[in-house]
Each structure stands twice: as C-alpha cells, then as structure tokens.
Amino acid sequence: MRTIRIDRTKSLIDEPHCGHNRYHPDIEPILEVEEGEEIGLETRDAVDGQITLETTVADFPKINRGRIHPLTGPVFVKGAEPGDLLEIEFLDIVSQPNAFTSIFPGGGFLRDVMTEPFLAHWKIAGNWATSEQIPGVRIPGAPFMGISAVAPSAEKLVEWTEREQRVRERGGIAPPPDPNGAVPGGRCGLTGLRTIPPRENGGNFDVKQLTRGAKLFLPVFTRGALFSTGDAHFAQGDGEVCLTAVEMGATVVVRFRVHKGAARARRFSAPVFMQQQFFADPKIAVPERFLGVMGMPIGSDGEIEAENLNLACRNAVLNMIAVLQERGFTREQAYVICSVAVDLRISNVVDVPNYVVSALLPELIFDGD
C-alpha cells in the first residue's frame, strides 16, 4: 500500500509538496491512484501543530488562523470526471497519541456567552482519551476525518466565492479568501476558498458517523476529483458546539470507487454517506447499517442563508426523499418513510456559514433488500 507521509514536527508551509489549506482547482495532485487501490494518508491536526503539550491559553493570540486545516492531498483518482460520483471508503483511521480541545473566544455555537478561553490536552491510549484539565472523565474513541473533500471547478470557485461575499454583505459570517498562511500561495492563496465551511464538494462537515467502514459519496467537479482529507477527530459530540472536538493527527486508509455520471444523473447536490452500527442489545448480533445524507443552509437558488438550521434540516429531508425516490419509492412514500424511520442529527453548528444536519435511515427497514 502506498502512503503519503508527512513530518508532523514541521508545519505544512515547510512541506508544501504534501498538502494544502485552501480549495482551488489549480492545486497540483501529489499522487495518482487507480480505482480500487488502497492508499494511506498521514494528516496533521486542525491547527497545523500550533498547539503542543506545552501550549496554554496565553498562547492563543499567537495562533495563525490562516494555517487552519492543513489537508493531505490532493489525490488524483484515475477515471473520475465532472458529473461522476466519487465513493470514498474509510478502511482505517489510526490516532496519534496526543490531542486537544479548545475554546477560542469569538468562536463556537455559544460564542456570545462562552467568552473565556480554555484548553484541554488529551492523552490517547487503549481507545480512550483522558485529560488532566477534565479529571474524572474518559472519552471513548470513535476516530473520523472531520474534512474530506474534492476540488471545486473554476466555475464553482467563482460561484461559491461570490455567494459567500453576499453572506458577509448581509451581516453573516463567512471566511473570505485570505493569503495569510495559505498553502499553496500565489493565485491559489489569493483566490482559494477557505476550508472552514463545508460546501457541495464536501469539506469540513464534521460528521462523526464517518468512522472506519463508512462510505462517503461526493460529486466530482474536476478531472481526477482531486481528493484531500484532514482535521481528524478522536471523538466528537453531534454539533461540535465549542468549535473543536478531540483534535488530533491521524493516518487514514481509504479506497476509491468512481460511479460514472451518477452525480449528474441523480442531481446530487450534497454529500451522501453510509455506515453500520451495532445494536445496543447484545442479543441482536446483526449490525445496523444506515444510509445518511447531509443538508446545509443553501437555498434552491444556490444562495446561502447563514446559520439557518431550519433550512439545513429541510434540505436533509429533501435530499433523503430524493435518494429514496432513486430506490423506486414515490415522493409521498419517501416522505412517510422519513417521518417514521429517519433520525435527524445536528452534525455541526459551528462551521459558519454552513451548518450541517444529517438524516440517518436504518437499512433494516427494507425487509432484507
């Protein structure tokens, strides 16, 4: 198995040949893979190693937020073309031994009331995370990648940049392009999209169900898809309300499959994912598989209604109805299935302006099919 290796003692800017922290169609791939090939990607933590075991809250003002979300990639998947659907199967996610969770004033869901900085350092061992800053608590591990994305096309780069500018003009929060700390620099740094909000190409959706064994489906916008990943989490609650999870570096093993023309034919406008969980009742030995779709606060006209959970929830349900219609159900049948069997989860309420709501449907309801 081929692996993209990094030196975590160095920042991304010192190893620009290993990754990037902006989205731009002109970023060159660092590896080409065949469909079905297993590859490993070593990743840095979300702040590019700027928080170490010696860091305290007094060091927060020194953190360069332009370096946030160093991603490993892009990976060129042979055969992937615009209009296809890229399937990413997460075969394994191996945690680094240290992690952190922080409260940055001005960030997070309760940024108006939680104004004091805080930092917890976590030790990871035996699939548990413990912290001296939160004694008496241990967090069970369920590692997943917070960010998985493909590159935008040149047209989508312009479209999404302009609509996020309109969010700012309406008084909302949407991080603008910023060359400070950008990798790569130059034109990609000046015009590249920030990695903080998720979009139709995937990105920072922080969906904790994307653990080992999950399959993620992303619409392809550029030749080769140009897949990247990073921002690994050892564990997270739905919502990630304080802005950070148990943040860590990791090594992820993935495998790709290309579904030709599927994104265009099915009109998928948001990421879709599949996973299996085991019933809590030990008498039930079979795993529970579920199908998941995401919704973001993006209207039918393509405009963003910043931080609108109602719209994100509505879109999650509409996207699930569309997927069920692909399985042969009428629109009305699909709506009833959503009402009686689909669980809505607030996956994150911090990656402004695009909050994420996931709709989860247990496959068990389909009578063995």
ABEGO torsion letter per residue (X at the ends): XBBBBBBAABBAAABAAABBABBBAABBBABBBBBGBBBBBBBBBAAGGABBAABBAAAAAABBAAABGBBBOBBBBBGBBBGBBBBBBBABBBBBABBBBBBBBGBEAAAAABABBBBBBBBBBGGBBBBAABBGBBBBBBBBBABBBBBBBAAAAAAAAAAAAAAAAAGBBBBBBBABGBOBBEAAAAABBBAABBBAAEEBAGBAABBBGBBBBBBBABBGGGBBBEGBBABBBBGGAAGBBBBBBBBBBBBBBBBBGAAAAAGBABBBBBBBBBBABAABABBBBBBBBBBBBBBAAGBBBBGBAAAAAAAAAAAAAAAAAAAGBBAAAAAAAAAAABBBBBABAABOABBBBBBBBBAAAAGGX
